[in-house]
Amino acid sequence: MSWFTNDQLDHVSHHLELIYPNANHKDLAGDVLAAFGVAATSNQQETTHLWDQNDVVMITYGDSLCEEGEKPLHSLKHFLNEYLSGIINGVHILPFFPYTSDDGFAVQDYDQVRSDLGEWSDITDIAQKFRLMADVVINHASSKHEWFRQFEEGKAPGCDYIKTAFPEDNLSDVVRPRPFELLRPTQTKNGLKHVWCTFSHDQVDLDFGNPALLIEFIKIMRRYIDHGVRIFRLDAVAFLWKEVNSTSLHLPQTHEIIKLIRTLVDMRDETVIIITETNVPNHENLQYFGNANEAHVVYNFSLPPLLLHALLTGRSEFLRHWAASTPPLQNGCSYLNFTASHDGIGLRPVEGLLSKNDIDILLNTIELFGGTVTTRSIGEGVEKPYEMNITYFDALKGTIKGPDHLQKERFLASQTIMMSLQGIPAFYILSLLATPNDYVKMEETQHNRSINRHQWDYQKLIQLLDGATSIQAQIFNEIRRLLAIRIEQPAFHPDATQYMIQPSSGFFGFLREHKGEKQLIYVVTNLQAEESCLSLLDLNLSTSQKWIDLISGAVINLSEGTLNFAPYQTVWITQQTD
């Protein structure tokens, strides 16, 4: 370990002492630093200038676009280069590794690209032009992974990498996202074992009580960096450390492992960002910022259901209260704002934010629009709604009164609000493409989440986008137009300040301010299905300046005293420059 500085060893040792109190921390620290490829000349980087208003992410599966005779990653690369270059600069490719279930999240081999998708060179090619986010599926592995085969055969190293428990252990407090048995009986060379499975019996949980397993994942992350990955999404990381007689959620060792990873990436010369995927109540999610020493970015999980509720009901109070009560961001921290992802629209993030009655309103409306509801076990045979399974586009095909003709306007309002909020915007590819529910795929797989995992025939999609009259072209082109405006505005920098404004309940509004560039943008959306009028006194616009709506190009006439809004119209009002 002599080639590492004392400062580096001390930083890493501090984390390891808290995770593994009985280990030889100095030696282990040297092993960890070597595994991640940290150079002795590396210094801790300042966590500034990690993002700006140009940063926009698209979330996609490697095979969301399929084309006969082409590897899907080739089609994805073409789509990014031809249709999104200069508009979106980041792409999250969901797990592209060999897998056995859960559409990629039961990883069979962390070091290979699925041959049906393409090769590592395809991943690297995309990473050369777009900031690449990749999953580190760190909580569990496939039951077909080599580690699990070794576990069954009693061979190293896998025999020590799988988390087990005893049926008689007190596991009653363990938080579960799935309604089936936690322990999987497994016959091994060393007798019957009971394997801990948080998500499914094909997704066997890993035992990070063994520091050798932690080093395995640190090596995996280093290899991903070598292939061009610059953003790590730590999947299901809240469940990482497990103990009997506990919830096995958010345990101190979990937070310390994230802090260790943050220390390591800050020691690299490359700019690498950590995002934690923690689909939990809002106050728990925010804990993953730590003291600006854990995740750089957390998912804004409360936004999708709260925004959906506001647009379905025409009422802003719950969305506004949440946004107003969110604490200021620490330096070097930001949110990943999104409305849809490959999963459902989570309900845990609105625990304490929406009443049971309002959640029931959401559930009833989603089922009316063709969606389904997935439950989770909360013990003693009781299940509770966990997520709504529906595409975000179809979730907004009407209001709580039923379907109407304003689906496009309502959906665009959702995307415009999302991209305007403080943080980094992320668009699921199926939202960009106004994709309806995929009932065929859901029937084929018998999984609720498949309703929102449609695979587009690439050539048919291109015909729709190039035709300009399809709903896909209308939504896609308008979002591109809005993003082209957005990336020119300093006030939409992820770090720019956000203040809530208080228009009537049928409106949602806030102010973004970039103090250095002296730009203000008032973002106001009509949440109602009818034309509405807003008093300009609610915005308190300075009469000494001229104002313009960036979206429509209309000049704001303060003397009129009011501003008329079409159904679901959003304005971006800023100072007019000569």
QUIDALIN-V792180 format. One line per field, one symbol per residue. ss: DSSP state (H for helix, E for strand, L for the rest). phi: phi as a letter, one per 30 degrees, with the letter a starting at -180 (. if undefined). burial: 1 if it has 24 or more other C-alpha atoms within 12 Angstrom, else 0. A space follows every 10 residues. Layout:
BEGIN
ss: ???
phi: ???
burial: ???
END
This chain:
BEGIN
ss: LLLLLHHHHH HHHHHHHHHL LLLLHHHHHH HHHHHHLLLL LLLLLLLLLL LLLLLEEEEE LLLLEELLLL LHHHHHHHHH HHHHLLLLLE EEELLLLLEL LHHHLLELLL LLLLLLLLLH HHHHHHHHHL EEEEEEELLE EELLLHHHHH HHHLLLLHHH LELEELLLLL LLLLLLLLLL LLEEEEEELL EEEEEELLLE LLEEEELLLL HHHHHHHHHH HHHHHHLLEE EEEEELHHHL LLLLLLLLLL LHHHHHHHHH HHHHHHHLLL LLEEEELLLL LHHHHHHHHL LLLLLLEEEL HHHHHHHHHH HHHLLLHHHH HHHHHLLLLL LLLEEEELLL LLLLEELHHH ELLELHHHHH HHHHHHHHLL LEEEEEELLL LLEEEEEEEL LHHHHLLEEL LEELLLHHHH HHHHHHHHHH LLLEEEEEHH HHLLLLLLHH HHHHHLLHHH HHLLLEEHHH HHHHHHHLLL HHHHHHHHHH HHHHHHLLLH HHLLLLEEEE LLLLLLEEEE EEEELLLLEE EEEEEELLLL LEEEEHHHLL LLLLLLEEEL LLLLEELHHH LEEEELLLLE EEEEELLL
phi: .ddcdddddd edeedddddb dcdddddddd ddddddiddd ddcdddcbhd aadddbccca ddbdcbbdib deddddeddd ddcbdicccb bcceeccebb ahhjccdcad cbcedddlbe ddddddddcb dccbdcdcda bddcdedddd edcicddedc ccdbaceddd cdcddbcbcb ddccdbdbdc jdccddbdca dccddccddc dddededddd ddddedcjdb bccddhddce cbbdibdhbi dedddddddd ddeddddddd dbccbccbdb eedddddddi chbcddbbdd dddedddded ddcibcdddd ddddcddedd dibaccdacb bdcdddcedc diccdedddd ddddddddcj dbbccbdcjh iccbecacca dddddcdabd dkdbcceddd dddddddedc dekcdbcded dechddecdd ddddcibedd dcbdcddddd dddddddicd dddddddddd dddddedcce dceecddbbd cbddddbbba ccbcddchcc bccbbddcdb dbbcddddch ddddbcbbdd dcidddcddd ibbccdeidc cccbddcd
burial: 0001000110 1111111011 0000110111 1111111110 0001001001 1111111111 1111111000 1111111111 0011111111 1111111111 1111111111 1111001111 0111111011 1111111111 1111111110 1100000111 1111100000 1001111110 1111010000 0011111111 1111111111 1111111111 1111111111 1111111111 1110001111 1111111111 1111111101 1111111111 1111111111 0111111111 1111111111 1111111111 1110010011 0111111111 1111111111 1011000110 1111111111 1111111000 0001111111 1111111111 0100011111 1111111111 1111111111 1111111110 0000001111 1111110100 1101100000 1111111111 1111111011 1111111111 1111111111 1111000011 1111111110 0111010110 1000001111 1000010100 0011111111 11111000
END
